[in-house]
Amino acid sequence: MPSVSEMANNVFVMDNGGSTIKAGYSTDSKPKLIPNFVAKAKNERRRAFVGSQIEECKDFSGLFYALPFTRGFLDNWEVEKQVWDHIFGSDMYNVNFNDTCLIATEPHFNFVALKEAMIEVIFESLEFNSLYLTNSTTLTAYKSQKQNPSDLCSLVVESGYSFTHFAPYIKSKKIFNNVCRLSLGGKALTNHLKEVISYRQLNVMDETYVVNQIKEDVCYVSTDVDKDLETASLRGKENTIVRDYVLPDYTVIKRGYVRPLEETNGKPKENEQLIRMNNERFMIPEMLFHPSDVHLRNMGIPEAIIHCISLCPEEVQPHLYKNIILTGGNACLPGFRDRVYEDVRKEAHHLFDVRVTLPENPATDAWEGGAMICNDPEFSKLVVTRKQYEENGLGFCLEKFSS
């Protein structure tokens, strides 16, 4: 356990997601959301936009991305180091590494070699004072336990960029052997939406950034798919689902937007380019609940929740059903929480109470848990200092951060 003199005065929390990094000091009221990529635009080929610098780009059409994550794992340090330098440097936080403890997240089932590389970068290249490396679901479970001490168990469902994970906890301690993964996330939804729009209306296969905005602005999770399909098949004003999405032209319209229902007529105004979103609005997120509809051999989220809980000890199962927590970017989709509740309620044993909780901001909930855990009296037992790393090596860190 580090002595008081070895502990850093500042704690920097970084939820290192595959699409977005949530970062900030533990004393901040909320984190900054930084895109986790390096991009180049067609009209500015000489300049690379690192992280939040993408906001300075004047034309988002045909962006070329260099991503640090491949299939959900951090394996491109050449790109990630640029993004981290942008966050830690004078552009943003100007972090004093020697006096700062870093709380960072890694994916579940992370490869040992990738974990070792991350620890080496943090201690040898950046030279942070100390490190606590964990999973984002652990930070969410900790926050839930502190805010609701009577809830001794929780099942954290994190639906992010590459994967959806299901992690059960008892008193904020993870049941390691029962963590489950669904190989579906926000990236798959965006890619499928690109294909659907390109097939039906307009070729947008190179417009990942724009299509991702369309998904976030227009899509929702249906609680009655058959009824919504019937409504979407109607014509005229009886179709309350169809929406016109006005695409950006990067001269007058800097960002695309949704027309109000009363203005939805499928007719573009002068110099406008429209994409008409009808059943795509709810059928794209439906992939998360019925992957077989698009020929993916995966369980849907509700089925995976039932399966994950069934792997846990019988005496714990009723408590897990009572505290299902939804986090990650996909949980921000309207209707997500209600649909998960309804589907789990139908399949769960009738004697079990089912409660599904959606945090105020599902995308930043893990960061908020990290900002809380550093104030815990036991926090010093969780961290590894640079001195300990230098004396004991990587093996000591791997044992400490077994996640």
C-alpha positions in Angstrom: 0.0 0.0 0.0 1.5 3.4 -1.0 2.4 5.8 1.8 0.8 9.2 2.1 4.0 10.8 0.8 3.9 8.7 -2.3 0.3 9.5 -3.2 -0.4 12.1 -5.9 -2.2 15.3 -5.1 -4.3 15.2 -8.3 -6.5 12.5 -9.7 -7.2 12.4 -13.4 -10.1 10.1 -14.6 -10.1 8.8 -18.1 -12.7 6.4 -19.4 -10.9 5.4 -22.6 -13.7 4.3 -24.9 -13.3 3.0 -28.4 -15.2 6.0 -29.9 -15.1 8.7 -27.2 -12.8 9.4 -24.3 -14.4 10.8 -21.2 -11.7 12.7 -19.4 -11.3 15.2 -16.6 -9.9 15.8 -13.1 -11.9 14.1 -10.3 -12.8 17.6 -9.0 -14.5 18.6 -12.2 -18.3 18.7 -12.3 -18.4 16.8 -15.6 -15.9 15.3 -18.1 -15.0 16.5 -21.5 -16.0 14.1 -24.3 -13.1 13.8 -26.8 -13.4 11.7 -30.0 -10.9 8.9 -29.9 -9.4 9.1 -33.4 -7.1 11.1 -35.7 -8.9 12.2 -38.9 -8.1 13.9 -42.2 -10.5 15.7 -44.4 -10.6 15.8 -48.2 -10.4 19.6 -48.3 -7.5 19.8 -45.8 -5.3 16.8 -46.5 -2.1 18.3 -45.0 -3.6 18.7 -41.6 -4.6 15.9 -39.1 -7.4 16.6 -36.7 -6.6 14.9 -33.3 -9.4 14.3 -30.9 -11.5 17.3 -30.2 -9.7 19.3 -33.0 -12.3 17.7 -35.3 -14.5 20.6 -34.3 -12.2 22.9 -36.3 -12.9 20.9 -39.5 -15.0 22.9 -42.0 -16.1 19.9 -44.1 -16.9 16.5 -42.6 -17.7 14.8 -45.9 -15.4 11.9 -46.7 -13.4 12.0 -43.5 -10.6 9.4 -43.3 -10.2 8.0 -39.8 -7.2 6.4 -38.0 -8.6 4.6 -35.0 -6.6 3.3 -32.0 -9.1 0.5 -31.3 -9.6 -2.5 -33.6 -12.5 -4.8 -32.8 -12.8 -3.3 -29.4 -9.2 -3.5 -28.3 -6.5 -0.8 -28.1 -3.7 -2.0 -30.4 -2.6 1.1 -32.3 -0.5 3.2 -30.0 0.8 5.4 -32.7 -2.7 6.9 -32.9 -3.7 6.6 -29.3 -0.5 8.4 -28.1 -1.4 11.4 -30.3 -4.9 11.6 -28.8 -3.5 11.2 -25.2 -0.9 13.9 -25.9 -3.7 16.2 -27.1 -5.7 15.5 -23.9 -2.8 15.7 -21.4 -0.9 18.5 -23.1 -1.3 22.3 -23.2 -4.2 22.0 -25.7 -6.5 20.8 -23.0 -5.6 19.8 -19.4 -1.8 20.4 -19.2 -1.4 17.5 -16.8 1.6 17.5 -14.4 2.3 13.8 -14.6 4.7 13.6 -11.6 1.9 14.8 -9.3 -1.1 13.1 -10.8 -2.7 9.7 -10.3 -4.4 8.3 -13.4 -7.7 6.3 -13.2 -8.0 4.6 -16.6 -10.3 2.0 -18.1 -9.6 -1.0 -20.3 -11.9 -3.4 -22.1 -13.2 -6.6 -20.5 -11.2 -9.7 -21.6 -8.3 -7.5 -22.6 -5.2 -9.3 -23.9 -2.2 -9.4 -21.5 0.1 -7.9 -24.1 -2.2 -5.0 -24.7 -2.6 -4.4 -21.0 1.2 -4.5 -20.5 1.7 -1.9 -23.4 -0.8 0.4 -21.7 0.9 0.2 -18.3 4.3 0.8 -19.9 3.1 3.9 -21.8 1.5 5.3 -18.6 4.5 4.8 -16.3 7.5 4.9 -18.7 6.5 7.3 -21.5 4.2 9.6 -19.6 5.6 9.0 -16.1 2.4 9.3 -14.1 2.8 9.3 -10.3 0.4 6.4 -9.9 -2.3 4.3 -11.7 -5.6 2.6 -11.1 -6.5 0.5 -14.2 -10.0 -1.0 -14.2 -13.1 -1.6 -16.3 -15.7 1.1 -16.8 -18.5 -1.3 -15.5 -16.6 -1.5 -12.2 -16.7 2.3 -11.8 -20.5 2.3 -12.6 -21.1 -0.5 -10.1 -19.1 1.4 -7.4 -21.2 4.6 -8.1 -24.4 2.6 -7.8 -23.4 1.0 -4.6 -22.4 4.3 -3.0 -25.6 6.0 -4.1 -27.9 3.1 -3.1 -26.2 1.2 -0.2 -29.1 -1.2 0.1 -28.5 -2.5 -3.4 -25.8 -5.1 -2.7 -25.9 -6.6 -6.2 -26.0 -5.1 -9.6 -25.8 -6.1 -13.3 -24.1 -3.5 -15.4 -25.0 -3.5 -19.0 -22.6 -1.4 -21.0 -23.4 -1.0 -24.7 -20.6 0.9 -26.3 -18.8 1.4 -29.6 -17.6 -2.2 -30.3 -19.2 -4.5 -27.8 -22.0 -4.8 -25.3 -20.8 -6.2 -21.9 -22.9 -7.7 -19.1 -21.0 -7.6 -15.8 -22.5 -8.8 -12.5 -21.3 -7.4 -9.2 -21.8 -8.2 -5.5 -21.0 -5.2 -3.2 -19.3 -3.6 -6.2 -17.0 -6.7 -6.6 -17.1 -8.2 -10.0 -18.1 -11.9 -10.4 -15.2 -12.5 -12.9 -16.3 -15.8 -14.4 -19.8 -14.6 -15.3 -19.0 -11.5 -17.4 -20.6 -11.9 -20.9 -20.0 -10.1 -24.2 -22.3 -9.4 -27.1 -20.3 -8.5 -30.2 -22.6 -5.6 -31.2 -22.3 -1.9 -30.5 -22.7 1.5 -31.9 -20.2 1.0 -34.7 -22.4 -1.9 -36.1 -25.5 0.3 -36.0 -23.8 3.1 -37.9 -22.4 0.8 -40.5 -25.7 -0.9 -41.1 -27.5 2.5 -41.4 -24.9 3.5 -44.0 -25.7 0.4 -46.0 -29.5 0.9 -45.8 -29.4 4.6 -46.8 -26.9 3.8 -49.6 -29.1 1.1 -51.0 -32.4 3.0 -50.7 -31.5 6.6 -51.3 -28.1 8.1 -51.5 -24.5 6.7 -51.4 -23.2 7.6 -48.0 -20.7 4.7 -47.5 -17.8 7.3 -47.1 -19.8 9.5 -44.7 -19.4 7.7 -41.4 -19.3 10.9 -39.4 -22.5 12.3 -40.9 -24.4 9.0 -40.7 -23.4 8.6 -37.0 -25.0 12.0 -36.4 -28.1 10.9 -38.3 -28.3 7.8 -36.0 -28.0 9.9 -32.9 -30.5 12.6 -34.0 -33.2 10.4 -35.5 -33.1 6.7 -34.3 -35.0 5.4 -31.3 -35.8 2.0 -29.8 -39.3 0.8 -30.4 -41.4 -0.8 -27.6 -43.9 -2.1 -30.2 -42.1 -2.9 -33.4 -45.2 -4.4 -35.2 -47.3 -1.3 -34.5 -44.5 1.1 -35.6 -43.9 -0.9 -38.8 -47.7 -0.6 -39.5 -47.5 3.2 -38.9 -44.4 3.6 -41.1 -46.2 1.9 -44.0 -49.0 4.6 -44.0 -49.0 7.5 -46.3 -49.4 11.2 -45.6 -50.0 12.7 -42.2 -51.1 9.3 -40.8 -47.4 8.3 -40.8 -46.1 9.9 -37.6 -42.7 8.2 -37.8 -41.2 9.4 -41.0 -38.8 12.4 -40.7 -36.8 14.4 -43.2 -33.1 14.8 -42.3 -31.4 17.8 -43.9 -27.8 17.0 -44.8 -25.1 19.6 -44.1 -23.6 21.4 -47.1 -20.7 22.9 -45.0 -21.3 26.4 -46.5 -24.7 27.4 -45.1 -25.7 24.3 -43.1 -22.8 23.3 -40.9 -24.5 20.4 -39.2 -27.4 18.3 -40.4 -30.8 18.5 -38.6 -34.2 16.9 -38.4 -37.2 18.7 -39.8 -40.2 18.9 -37.4 -43.0 16.5 -38.2 -45.3 19.3 -39.5 -42.6 20.2 -42.0 -41.9 16.7 -43.1 -43.0 16.4 -46.8 -40.1 14.8 -48.6 -39.5 18.0 -50.6 -36.2 19.7 -50.3 -36.0 23.5 -50.2 -33.6 25.5 -52.3 -30.1 24.0 -52.2 -31.1 21.3 -49.6 -30.4 17.6 -49.8 -32.7 15.4 -47.8 -32.5 11.8 -46.5 -36.0 10.4 -45.6 -35.9 8.3 -42.5 -38.9 6.1 -42.0 -38.7 2.5 -40.5 -34.9 2.9 -40.4 -35.4 5.0 -37.3 -36.3 2.0 -35.2 -35.2 -1.0 -37.2 -31.5 0.0 -37.0 -31.4 -0.1 -33.2 -33.5 -3.3 -33.4 -30.3 -5.0 -34.2 -29.4 -4.8 -30.5 -32.5 -6.8 -29.6 -32.8 -9.2 -32.6 -29.3 -9.6 -34.2 -30.6 -12.6 -36.2 -32.8 -10.2 -38.3 -29.6 -9.1 -40.0 -28.1 -12.7 -40.0 -25.9 -12.1 -37.0 -25.4 -15.2 -34.7 -25.7 -13.4 -31.4 -28.2 -13.1 -28.5 -30.1 -9.9 -28.2 -29.5 -7.7 -25.1 -32.5 -8.9 -23.1 -31.7 -12.6 -23.8 -28.1 -12.0 -22.9 -29.1 -10.4 -19.6 -31.2 -13.5 -18.7 -28.3 -15.7 -19.7 -25.7 -13.7 -17.7 -27.9 -13.7 -14.5 -28.5 -17.5 -14.9 -24.8 -18.1 -14.7 -24.7 -16.5 -11.2 -25.5 -18.3 -7.9 -29.2 -18.8 -7.4 -29.3 -16.8 -4.2 -27.9 -13.8 -6.0 -30.1 -13.9 -9.1 -33.2 -12.1 -7.6 -31.0 -9.2 -6.5 -29.4 -8.8 -9.9 -32.8 -8.6 -11.6 -33.7 -5.8 -9.1 -30.7 -3.7 -10.1 -29.9 -3.8 -13.9 -28.0 -0.6 -14.8 -27.7 0.5 -18.5 -24.7 2.5 -19.5 -22.7 3.3 -22.7 -23.6 5.5 -25.7 -26.3 3.2 -27.1 -28.2 3.5 -23.8 -28.8 7.2 -24.8 -31.2 6.1 -27.6 -34.8 7.1 -26.7 -36.8 4.1 -25.6 -33.8 1.9 -24.8 -34.5 1.5 -21.1 -38.2 0.8 -21.5 -37.6 -1.8 -24.2 -35.0 -3.6 -22.0 -37.3 -3.6 -19.1 -40.3 -5.0 -21.0 -38.3 -7.7 -22.7 -36.6 -8.8 -19.5 -39.8 -8.7 -17.6 -41.4 -11.1 -20.1 -38.6 -13.6 -19.8 -37.7 -13.4 -16.1 -39.3 -15.7 -13.5 -42.6 -14.2 -12.4 -41.5 -14.2 -8.7 -38.5 -11.9 -9.5 -38.9 -8.2 -9.3 -37.2 -6.5 -12.3 -35.8 -3.0 -12.0 -33.9 -1.3 -14.9 -32.0 1.9 -14.2 -30.8 4.4 -16.7 -28.4 7.0 -15.3 -28.8 10.6 -16.1 -26.0 10.5 -18.6 -25.3 6.8 -19.5 -22.2 7.8 -21.6 -20.4 9.5 -18.6 -21.6 7.3 -15.7 -18.3 5.4 -15.5 -16.3 8.6 -15.4 -18.5 9.8 -12.6 -17.9 6.6 -10.7 -14.1 7.2 -11.1 -14.4 10.7 -9.7 -16.1 9.2 -6.7 -13.9 6.2 -6.1 -10.7 8.3 -5.6 -12.3 9.7 -2.4 -12.8 6.2 -0.9 -10.6 5.5 2.1 -9.6 2.2 0.5 -8.5 3.8 -2.8 -4.8 3.8 -1.9 -4.9 0.0 -1.8 -6.1 -0.1 -5.4 -3.4 2.0 -7.1 0.1 1.2 -8.1 2.7 4.0 -7.8 5.5 4.5 -10.3 8.0 3.5 -7.6 6.2 0.2 -7.0 6.2 -0.4 -10.8 9.9 0.3 -11.0 10.7 -2.0 -8.1 8.3 -4.9 -8.9 7.8 -4.7 -12.6 4.8 -5.5 -14.9 3.9 -8.8 -13.1 3.0 -6.9 -10.0 0.8 -4.5 -12.0 -0.9 -7.4 -13.8 -1.7 -9.1 -10.5 -3.0 -5.8 -9.0 -5.1 -4.9 -12.0 -6.6 -8.3 -12.8 -9.8 -7.3 -14.7 
